[in-house]
Amino acid sequence: MPYAAIGFDWQWALFKRVPVGYVATHNENIPLPERPGIMDDTRLKLMEAIARKRLVTAQYNGQTLTLAPHLLFERRGDLFISALNLNKSWRSDEEPRLGHFKLGGLAAIELSEEGFDPLPGFEAAPPREEDTPLLAV
């Protein structure tokens, strides 16, 4: 079968740093089999929340959390967010700080219309030197 064009999935390339091809014949796209790394609903909602500074609710380790996501980053091929957990009780002498949540552990993500202000002094740097920042407020 002759191929008319070969294209690349930019979303896969953005997060995994390797282009994944697809083929098109005439006016018809023929996608390759389903593969990990495609932009899913969780990633899209969290990217929107970071870009628009919106709160999200999510299930994480069996708990419902309200998060103010500040940073999306990659660590050893896995995606994480750094976010302020608004459900956490802080001691009176303790400053609120960002927690790190693996996207694979987040479920039932709901984007809120309620906004948030980033933590004072927040710098868009990943927690570890070997982490790769992808998106920050």
C-alpha positions, 0 to 999 in steps of 0.5 A, spaced: 500 500 500 503 506 498 503 512 503 501 519 501 504 522 507 507 521 514 506 525 520 508 526 527 504 526 534 506 532 537 503 530 544 507 524 544 513 528 542 512 533 547 512 528 553 516 523 551 521 526 546 520 521 541 516 523 535 511 517 533 508 517 526 502 516 523 500 514 515 495 518 511 493 515 504 489 519 500 484 523 504 484 518 510 488 518 516 490 511 519 492 511 526 497 506 529 495 502 534 493 505 541 500 507 545 502 510 552 503 517 552 497 520 548 494 526 551 489 523 556 484 527 560 488 527 566 494 531 563 489 536 559 485 538 565 492 539 569 495 543 564 489 547 563 489 548 571 496 550 571 495 555 565 489 558 568 491 557 575 484 553 577 483 549 583 482 541 581 479 536 585 482 529 585 482 522 588 489 520 590 490 514 594 483 513 596 482 520 598 479 526 595 483 532 595 483 539 592 489 541 589 492 548 587 497 545 581 503 549 580 508 545 576 508 539 571 514 535 571 517 529 568 521 524 573 524 518 570 519 517 564 513 519 569 509 525 570 508 529 576 505 535 579 507 539 584 501 542 588 498 545 594 493 540 598 488 545 600 485 539 604 492 538 608 492 541 616 498 545 617 501 546 624 500 553 626 508 554 625 509 550 619 508 554 612 504 551 607 508 547 601 507 544 595 506 536 595 508 532 589 503 527 586 504 522 580 499 523 575 498 515 574 495 515 582 490 521 580 483 519 578 476 523 577 480 529 576 475 535 576 477 542 574 474 548 578 472 555 576 475 557 582 482 560 581 488 560 586 494 565 587 501 561 587 505 560 593 509 566 595 516 565 593 514 560 588 519 558 583 518 554 577 524 549 578 523 542 579 524 538 586 530 535 583 535 536 579 534 530 574 527 532 573 524 536 567 519 541 568 514 541 563 509 547 565 508 552 571 504 557 573 
